Amino acid sequence: VQLQASGGGLVQAGGSLRLSCAASGISFSYKTMGWYRQAPGKQRELVAEITVAGATNYADSVKGRFTIDRDNAKKMVYLQMNSLKPEDTAVYYCNTRLGFLSDANWGQGTLVTVSS
């Protein structure tokens, strides 16, 4: 299983970033995929997830600002992040729901830093 997140960077508060995740080694079309983040000194948390059917779920802290989507043909999942806040600063990872629950198959993640 390989889950490679990219697209992070340094952005000012109020700015936008689009994260991408390339998946391989999994039956992508049959998996609920999610974006998760871990801020310094904090536990990893769910940011957003998207089911096979396209249903989405968001953490309250990002509702209305972030959008998750997926491309099954390309085995890609994306996270559009708008109106970024300093508290969004974290390393962002993608994973399957099962991977999150079993704490497995975490890739390198991509660092998002939001300056005030």
Steps between C-alpha positions, in 0.01 A plus 500: 500500500632842405323826575696804386366837606622821338410864453576640842692818560509834674198725453364808669178489697206524266686331221436171321680176426405185316640175627529188289545137596607223267404151611640169388486144625137525610162440339447874490154495345369295792649706782379791706786748483583773743726788578643519849730744669734512796604826655807520726426347838156383397346173391425428139142592414253457220466800270273363229401171344323389187326170440497292186162651415634852547339581833716732704559570866696788649637596835301789644810718497530484120138488386429761237870558435638165383375271222605141442461323169635196324583367155465123500647461152820673607495361855528852635335682786512877543442756771421857402569725796370856497494775761791338676563585864817471709334216693491298177879471522586129509638210306221370276471133408265298287394149586217255476252496784628158602856625497403782731314272738784247508770769502669347198628594155577862576710662234732796547230763504530856379561799725259791492607814681262794530649826615297767674 
